[in-house]
Amino acid sequence: MRTLIPLLLTALATPAAAQTGIAGPPSADVGPFKTSVGRELDSIRRSVDRGRRDGQLSRRDARAARREGGQIGTLANRYAADGYLSDSERAELSARAELLRAEVNRERLLRPASRPD
């Protein structure tokens, strides 16, 4: 996971994504309604929590996945600041969430359930 997260960030980097400054975990709410991207991020967070609890994700991998999910949520909130997500913005957010989901699933499958470290 350590090698894929930088790759993800490099492949999908945008000026807005490069700016961090996350004060706390961002909400998955985008605008006045919950988007499919927000629901996907919630699902990924639950998967990370389950993987960590079941020993399928190391502390480091879980932290990296949560950080990436937070960055996607922050970007979603920035994109939706005008109350609207364009098709290209929605597609980018969906692609980022799908890549994160795939990486979390891959890490969970590679490590058998054990006691968390």
N, C-alpha and C positions, 0 to 999 in steps of 0.2 A: 504494500500500500504506500510505503514511503516513496517509491519511485513513480507511482501512477499519479499521485496528487499533484506534484509539480508539473507532470506532463499534461494533466487536465487543465491546470491553470495556464500553462503556456499555450496550449492549443485553443483555448477558449477565452484568452485574456482580452479584456476591454479596459479602457481607461477607468470606467466606473468600478469595475471589479478589482482593479489594482488599489483603489482607495479602501482602506479598512477603517478602523476607528469604531469598531463594534463595541458599544457600551454594555451590552448584555445580549442574551439570545434574542434575535429578532423574531417577531411574530411571523407566522406563515400567512397572515391575512394580507391580502393585496387589495387596496381600495376598499370599497364598502362591502365586498363579498369575498368569500373564500374561493380561491382559484384551484384548478386541478394541480397546478404546481405547488401550491400551499399544502394541499392534501397529500401530495406525493412526498414533500419534505417531512410532514408529520409522520407518515408511514416509515420513511427512512430513519427518522429519529427513534421510532419505536423498535425498528429492526436492529439498530446499533445498540440500544439499551438491552434488548434480548440477547444479542450476540455477546455483549460484555458480561451480562449476568450469567450466561451459560458457558463462559470461558472460550467462546469461539473467536472473540476479538481481544487483542491485547489492549491495555490501557492506551498505549500510544496510537494504535490504529483507530480506536474509538474516538479519541480526542481529535485526530486528524479528520475523521469523517464528520464529526460534529462541527468542527471549524469550517469545513467546506460547505456543509449544509447551511451554516449561518451566513456564509458569504453569498450563497445563492439566494437566501432569504433577504439579505440586505440589498442585493442587486434587484430583486423583484420589487421591493419597496421603493427603490429609487426609480425604476422604470415606471411604476404605477403612481408616482407622485402627482401626475396630472390627471389621475383618475381613469386612465386608459392604458391598456397593454396592446401594442401593435402586434400583428401576426409574427413579425420577425423577432420581437422581444419575447413573445410567448414561446416561439420555437427555440430560441436560445436557452431560455430558462428550463424548458422541458428537456432539451438535450443535456444540459448540465446535470439535472436531477437524474436522468436515466443513466448517465455515466457514473454518478455517485452510487446509485442503487446497484449497478452491476459490480462495482468495486467492493462494496460492502458484502454483497452476496458471495463474491469470489473469495474474499477473505474468510467469511464464515464457513464456506465449504472446504477450504484448505486446512482449516484447523478443527480437529475433532473437539467435541464438547468436553470441557475439563474445568478445573477450578480456575477462576479468574486470577491473573497475576497482579 
